[in-house]
Amino acid sequence: MKKKHKLIIIGSGPAGLTAALYSARAGLNPLVFEGIQPGGQLTITTDVENYPGFPEGIMGPELMDLFRKQAVRFDAKTLFQDVSGVDFSVRPFTVRSNDDVYRAEAVIIATGASAKWLGLPSEQEFMGHGVSACATCDGFFFKGVEVIVVGGGDTAMEEAGFLTKFASKVTIVHRRDSFRASKIMQDRMEKNPKISFLFDSVIEEILGTEENGKKSVTGVRVRNVKTDELSEVKAGGVFMGIGHRPNTQLFEGQIELDPTGYITVTPGTTQTSIGGIFAAGDVADAHYRQAVTAAGTGCMAAIDAERYLESVA
């Protein structure tokens, strides 16, 4: 594997692999660091029914495998390695992985964002089988079902409001006695007849069953933080609304980040604060967080990188 490249792409979700496809077809021969767990958040998503072109739906890991095969077909090179360090202070830029040093004239960052979880073993057990961190992605599967949303900020309120389009009842579980969400969001939730609230409560365990190899959520065990009283709440789905964390720790001090850690880009482009460094997907998007929007910005980043490389050639 050569160590000098026109373009290096860090990340292998929809943004990174779409960037790889477009830049490979443009003759940039990109090197993609996929990480040791490639594919992004879609690899922990079972059924994907809202990605265009798949009317019958598709499994998340299968969709990402198709992304990868299409990029590799046009000679994108992939490494199943994590990036351990970068230096964007001078061109060519430096990317470190394991004990190797790679250099590139341009870099696309597509490391995504990670949903914040409660950290329960049962949460991991039922992830993708009733436990989700994306109502927009999975709400459709919960028609007529009672569901729970965890959190007290705007994210939780938005998730709960969206879920009322499908669920028969939405219970918002919050560990405090008041919400952090904006007043307008709180008012909207309080007026919604499908929404109820469980304050001063934390989820101790997600309850479920497994029959014929199929897992499903049946409810949660909650603890009142003031009385320590335990109770069970019936639910067919549990949605985490406690936010996302952009995977940008690697780039702190290298490029400009917003106060919550997302990479800042020039509006209408994928250009970061450093010429030749571009950002695509959830790592720069705190709002939409969808596979299709990530793929779109991956395309943008590849085109931006191609034009940049032509301008400095």
C-alpha positions in Angstrom: 0.0 0.0 0.0 1.6 3.3 -1.1 1.7 6.1 1.5 1.1 9.2 -0.7 -2.4 9.9 -2.0 -4.3 12.6 -3.7 -7.3 12.0 -1.4 -7.8 10.2 1.9 -11.3 9.6 3.2 -11.7 8.9 6.9 -15.0 7.0 7.6 -17.1 4.3 5.9 -20.7 5.2 6.4 -23.0 6.5 3.6 -21.0 9.8 3.5 -17.6 8.2 3.3 -18.4 5.5 0.8 -20.4 7.9 -1.5 -17.4 10.3 -1.4 -15.2 7.3 -2.3 -17.5 6.4 -5.2 -17.6 9.9 -6.7 -13.9 10.6 -6.2 -12.9 7.2 -7.6 -14.9 7.8 -10.7 -13.2 11.2 -11.0 -9.8 9.4 -11.1 -8.6 10.5 -7.7 -7.9 6.9 -6.5 -9.0 7.6 -2.9 -7.8 5.7 0.1 -10.6 5.0 2.5 -10.0 4.3 6.2 -13.1 2.2 7.1 -12.2 1.6 10.7 -12.3 -1.8 12.5 -16.1 -1.6 12.6 -16.9 -0.3 9.1 -20.3 0.9 7.8 -21.3 3.5 10.2 -24.6 3.5 12.2 -26.4 1.6 9.5 -24.6 -1.5 10.5 -26.6 -1.6 13.7 -29.9 -1.0 11.8 -31.9 -4.0 10.8 -34.5 -2.9 8.2 -33.9 0.2 6.2 -37.1 1.2 4.3 -36.5 4.9 3.6 -33.5 4.7 1.4 -34.5 5.5 -2.2 -34.2 2.6 -4.7 -35.2 -0.2 -2.3 -39.0 -0.4 -2.4 -39.0 -3.7 -0.4 -36.5 -2.4 2.2 -33.0 -3.6 2.8 -30.9 -4.6 5.9 -28.5 -1.9 7.0 -25.3 -4.0 6.8 -26.3 -5.2 3.3 -26.9 -1.7 2.1 -23.4 -0.6 3.3 -21.9 -3.6 1.6 -23.4 -2.5 -1.7 -22.0 1.0 -1.1 -18.6 -0.5 -0.6 -18.7 -2.8 -3.6 -19.7 0.1 -5.9 -16.9 2.3 -4.6 -14.3 -0.5 -4.9 -15.5 -1.2 -8.5 -14.1 2.1 -9.5 -10.8 1.5 -7.8 -11.3 3.1 -4.4 -8.9 1.4 -1.9 -10.1 0.5 1.5 -8.3 -0.3 4.8 -10.1 -1.8 7.7 -8.1 0.2 10.2 -8.8 3.1 12.6 -7.0 6.4 12.2 -5.0 7.2 15.3 -3.8 10.7 14.5 -3.8 13.5 12.0 -1.8 16.6 11.3 -3.6 19.2 9.1 -1.1 22.1 9.8 0.8 21.6 6.5 0.2 20.0 3.1 0.5 17.3 2.3 -1.7 16.4 5.3 -0.7 13.5 7.6 -2.9 10.6 8.6 -1.6 8.0 11.0 -2.9 4.5 11.4 -1.3 1.8 13.4 2.4 2.5 13.0 2.1 3.8 9.4 2.0 7.4 8.2 0.0 8.3 5.1 0.0 11.7 3.3 -2.7 13.3 1.2 -3.2 16.4 -0.8 -6.9 16.5 0.4 -8.8 14.8 3.2 -12.6 14.1 3.6 -13.7 13.5 7.1 -16.8 11.3 7.3 -16.5 9.8 10.8 -20.2 10.3 11.7 -21.8 10.7 15.0 -22.7 8.2 17.7 -26.0 8.1 19.5 -25.7 8.4 23.3 -27.0 5.3 25.1 -27.8 4.4 28.6 -25.2 1.8 28.8 -27.4 -1.1 29.8 -26.7 -4.7 28.8 -30.4 -5.2 27.9 -30.2 -2.0 25.7 -27.5 -3.7 23.6 -29.4 -7.0 23.5 -32.5 -5.4 22.0 -30.8 -2.8 19.8 -32.4 -3.0 16.4 -35.2 -5.2 17.9 -37.3 -2.5 19.6 -34.5 -0.3 20.9 -33.6 2.6 18.6 -32.0 6.1 18.7 -33.7 7.4 15.5 -37.5 7.9 15.4 -37.3 9.2 11.9 -35.6 6.0 10.8 -37.7 3.4 12.7 -40.9 5.1 13.8 -42.9 3.5 10.9 -42.3 0.0 12.4 -44.2 1.0 15.6 -47.7 1.6 14.2 -50.3 1.1 16.9 -47.6 0.3 19.5 -47.0 1.9 22.9 -43.4 3.3 23.0 -41.1 5.1 25.4 -38.8 8.0 24.7 -35.9 8.6 27.1 -34.7 12.2 27.6 -35.7 15.7 28.5 -34.3 18.0 25.8 -35.4 19.1 22.4 -34.2 15.9 20.9 -36.5 13.8 23.1 -39.4 16.1 22.4 -38.9 16.0 18.6 -38.6 12.2 18.7 -41.8 11.9 20.8 -43.7 14.2 18.6 -42.7 12.3 15.5 -43.6 9.0 17.0 -47.2 10.0 17.8 -47.8 9.7 14.0 -47.5 6.0 14.4 -47.5 4.9 18.1 -50.7 4.5 20.1 -49.1 6.1 23.1 -45.7 7.7 23.8 -44.3 8.0 27.4 -41.4 10.3 27.9 -39.2 9.1 30.7 -37.0 11.8 32.3 -34.6 11.6 35.2 -35.4 15.1 36.5 -38.6 16.8 37.6 -38.6 19.3 34.7 -37.4 19.3 31.1 -34.5 21.1 29.5 -36.4 21.4 26.3 -37.5 24.8 24.9 -40.8 26.1 26.3 -42.5 25.9 22.9 -41.5 22.2 22.6 -42.8 21.4 26.1 -46.1 23.1 25.4 -46.5 21.2 22.2 -45.9 17.8 23.9 -48.2 18.7 26.9 -51.1 19.4 24.5 -50.6 16.1 22.6 -53.2 13.6 23.9 -50.9 10.7 22.9 -48.1 11.8 25.1 -47.6 11.1 28.9 -44.7 11.9 31.2 -42.8 10.0 33.8 -40.6 12.3 35.8 -37.8 11.6 38.3 -37.3 8.2 36.7 -34.5 6.3 35.1 -34.6 3.0 33.2 -33.0 0.2 35.0 -33.6 -2.5 32.5 -35.3 -3.1 29.1 -37.6 -6.1 29.2 -38.2 -8.3 26.3 -38.7 -11.8 24.9 -37.1 -14.0 22.3 -39.2 -16.5 20.4 -38.0 -18.6 17.4 -34.9 -16.5 17.3 -36.8 -13.2 17.1 -36.3 -10.7 19.9 -38.9 -8.1 20.8 -39.2 -5.4 23.6 -42.2 -5.8 26.0 -41.4 -2.9 28.4 -39.0 -1.3 30.8 -38.2 -1.4 34.5 -37.9 2.1 35.9 -36.7 3.4 39.2 -37.9 6.6 40.8 -34.7 8.5 41.7 -36.4 10.1 44.8 -38.1 7.1 46.3 -36.1 4.2 44.8 -39.4 2.6 44.0 -39.3 0.2 41.0 -42.1 -0.3 38.5 -42.6 -1.7 35.1 -44.0 0.2 32.1 -45.4 -1.7 29.1 -43.9 -0.7 25.8 -43.1 -2.3 22.4 -40.3 0.1 21.6 -37.8 2.3 23.4 -36.2 5.3 21.7 -33.2 7.1 23.1 -33.6 10.8 22.8 -30.5 11.9 24.8 -28.6 13.2 21.8 -25.7 12.3 19.6 -22.0 12.8 20.0 -20.0 13.7 16.8 -16.9 11.5 16.3 -14.5 14.4 16.2 -12.2 13.8 19.2 -9.4 13.0 16.7 -9.7 16.5 15.1 -9.8 18.7 18.2 -7.2 21.4 17.8 -6.8 20.6 14.1 -9.9 22.2 12.6 -12.8 24.4 13.8 -15.6 22.7 15.7 -18.8 24.2 17.0 -19.5 24.3 20.8 -21.1 20.8 20.6 -18.2 19.2 18.7 -19.6 19.1 15.2 -17.2 20.2 12.4 -18.1 23.6 11.0 -18.3 24.0 7.2 -18.8 26.9 4.9 -22.6 27.0 4.2 -23.5 25.3 1.0 -20.2 23.4 0.8 -18.3 20.8 2.7 -15.2 23.0 3.2 -13.9 23.1 6.7 -11.8 25.9 8.3 -8.7 24.5 6.5 -8.4 24.5 2.7 -8.2 20.9 1.4 -10.0 19.4 4.4 -13.7 18.6 3.9 -16.4 17.1 6.1 -19.5 15.1 5.1 -22.3 13.3 6.8 -23.3 13.3 10.5 -19.9 14.6 11.6 -21.0 18.0 10.4 -24.8 17.6 10.6 -26.5 17.8 13.9 -30.0 18.2 12.4 -31.0 15.7 9.7 -28.8 12.6 10.5 -30.2 10.5 7.7 -28.3 8.0 5.4 -29.6 9.8 2.3 -28.5 13.2 3.5 -25.1 11.8 4.5 -24.7 10.3 1.1 -25.6 13.6 -0.5 -22.9 15.5 1.4 -20.5 12.7 0.6 -21.1 13.5 -3.1 -20.6 17.2 -2.4 -17.4 16.5 -0.6 -16.0 14.5 -3.4 -16.8 17.2 -5.9 -15.4 19.9 -3.6 -12.2 17.9 -3.2 -11.8 17.3 -6.9 -12.2 21.1 -7.6 -9.8 21.9 -4.8 -7.1 19.6 -6.2 -7.5 21.0 -9.6 -7.0 24.5 -8.2 -3.8 23.7 -6.4 -2.3 21.4 -9.1 
